[in-house]
Amino acid sequence: MLKYADGRRKHHIPQSTGKEVRLHEMDFNLFRGLRRYPCLPTALAARFYGGLLQSFQDRAKWLTHEKSVFLPDNTPVEGPMLVRPWELTAAPPSAEPAWYENSEVASGLVPTKAPAIPQRDDKRHRGMGSSIGATFELDGPEHGFEAVHHEEIFLHDRFPTTPKHVTRPAWNPLQIEYEGRKYEPDALMGLHVAEGHDFYVREHDRGGVPFSRREKEGTSNKEKLDNFLWLFTKVRGLRLYEDAWGLPNLRALFITTSQGRIDTCLKYLEGKPYAERILFKALPQFHRKTWKAPRETIKELFTPWQTVAGYVDITKP
């Protein structure tokens, strides 16, 4: 086994087997899901492949580290190889889950056992965001809506090529800047219901940051709330979110780990303009110290969300 100087395991990616694999529609559904939500637990990754965990795990062995693949119309695809995982998980749902993530060196499935993820590594933060986003997409139709990923928002005709007031880097349309202030949400999404679209920015808090900080380094929940309120302000007739992303409406979802953290945020927001547009949900399973990788979609996301004005059901317009 290869190891770094400090004793940590160095993963060795083997050479190509040279096998050829024909890709099916479910494979592309899986690749699309991993592109949108780049760090998923096994159970959610399997849902993008049709929902059968064992079928997904069996297929993963064929979709990794092959020399060439074929599209459904028999067209060969030559390009980046799919990386073979160094630890394929073939355990039943009751066993320890693995995270499947998009590799930075190729477009393959790279599972990493959750306990091996360092506590300070943002993989857990990405895993929380990916699990939440994937839940909205996978279970949305059962609740009367379809989730709209930010990549669809960026391709829409309403998305401004050049905003009038804010600046937005071409390489990251989520990041916006106005008068020296920068902001990038953890996620941007829409919910398409029969009556139209509702749009949301999301922030994910794993219980590791204080409500406020005296020092400038690091973020805080107070800063996240202030960024939400900042998005709703008008600049010469346009709200910042309209100018930045071309959205007709926007609300904010703040997902944290306890009711106590929500109560602190609500107290801070009392009496502030636009405070009712910020919705809160507590998901204790994502706390940084008591981390539990979800083995299914997160049903709590479809129950009413708390605001300064009461509770709101986001599944209804």
KAFENCOR-V989518 format. One record per residue. PHI is phi in whole degrees, -180 to 180 (* if undefined). OMEGA is omega in whole degrees, 0 to 359 (none if undefined). Layout:
{{PHI;OMEGA} {PHI;OMEGA}}
This chain:
{{*;178} {-79;180} {-137;173} {-76;183} {-62;182} {-87;176} {96;179} {-67;181} {-69;175} {-101;183} {-76;179} {-106;178} {-93;184} {-70;179} {-73;182} {-64;176} {-83;180} {81;179} {-69;177} {-113;185} {-130;176} {-93;182} {-85;179} {-114;183} {-60;180} {-65;177} {-63;180} {-69;174} {-61;179} {-66;180} {-62;179} {-66;179} {-62;180} {-73;176} {-70;181} {-77;184} {-127;198} {-77;177} {-150;187} {-118;170} {-70;185} {-53;185} {-61;181} {-78;176} {-61;179} {-64;179} {-62;178} {-69;179} {-96;178} {118;173} {99;181} {-91;186} {-61;183} {-66;178} {-62;179} {-64;182} {-66;177} {-65;181} {-69;181} {-59;180} {-67;179} {-90;184} {-89;186} {-118;172} {59;176} {-107;184} {-72;180} {-150;178} {-131;181} {-124;174} {-73;181} {-58;180} {-91;177} {72;177} {-78;179} {-72;178} {-117;176} {-103;181} {170;181} {-58;179} {-71;173} {-82;187} {-77;177} {-75;178} {-63;176} {-81;175} {-138;176} {-81;180} {-96;179} {-119;184} {-94;177} {-68;183} {-57;183} {-77;182} {-86;182} {-61;184} {-78;174} {-116;174} {-101;174} {-103;184} {-132;174} {-68;179} {-76;177} {-78;183} {-103;179} {-164;185} {-103;186} {-98;176} {-95;180} {-120;181} {-80;177} {-131;180} {-63;187} {-56;182} {-63;180} {-80;181} {-77;179} {-58;186} {-62;182} {-90;179} {-72;183} {-76;174} {-59;179} {-68;177} {-66;178} {-66;178} {-65;177} {-63;180} {-63;180} {-66;180} {-65;179} {-68;180} {-62;180} {-65;179} {-62;178} {-59;182} {-73;186} {-75;186} {-102;181} {-53;181} {-57;178} {-66;183} {-110;172} {88;177} {-147;173} {-117;179} {-77;178} {-114;181} {-77;183} {-64;179} {-67;174} {-72;177} {-62;183} {-70;179} {-95;183} {-76;181} {-62;182} {-78;181} {-69;186} {-73;176} {-64;179} {-132;177} {-61;182} {-77;187} {-120;182} {-84;171} {-106;186} {-148;182} {-64;182} {-63;183} {-79;180} {-149;182} {-64;178} {-73;184} {-88;179} {-127;180} {-142;176} {-148;179} {51;175} {83;180} {-102;181} {-110;176} {-152;174} {-138;180} {-70;174} {-65;180} {-160;174} {-133;184} {-152;174} {-132;173} {-121;182} {-95;176} {-110;184} {-60;184} {-84;181} {146;183} {-120;168} {-116;184} {-116;185} {-143;161} {-99;181} {-128;169} {-126;183} {-118;182} {-118;182} {-96;176} {81;184} {-106;181} {-115;179} {-75;177} {-68;178} {-142;179} {-130;173} {-84;180} {-80;183} {-79;182} {-72;178} {86;181} {-105;178} {-149;179} {-68;176} {-60;179} {-65;178} {-64;178} {-65;178} {-63;177} {-65;175} {-58;182} {-61;178} {-62;180} {-61;184} {-85;182} {-72;180} {-97;174} {-127;180} {49;173} {89;180} {-120;172} {-72;185} {-60;180} {-69;175} {-66;182} {-66;185} {-75;190} {-125;178} {71;184} {-87;179} {-79;179} {-155;179} {-161;167} {-130;184} {-121;176} {-111;178} {-114;182} {-105;181} {-129;191} {-116;182} {-154;177} {-67;179} {-61;178} {-68;176} {-65;181} {-60;178} {-64;179} {-66;181} {-63;179} {-63;179} {-66;185} {-83;184} {-55;177} {83;181} {-86;177} {-59;177} {71;183} {-61;182} {-69;179} {-85;180} {-104;185} {-111;187} {-124;175} {-146;177} {-103;177} {-126;185} {-60;184} {-65;181} {-99;180} {-61;186} {-61;183} {-95;180} {-123;187} {-58;174} {-135;179} {-68;181} {-65;177} {-100;176} {-157;178} {-65;190} {-95;186} {-66;182} {-62;181} {-66;184} {-102;172} {-94;183} {-57;180} {-101;184} {-91;175} {-136;177} {-66;183} {-105;182} {126;183} {-117;183} {-130;175} {-96;184} {-75;179} {-80;179} {-120;182} {-67;none}}
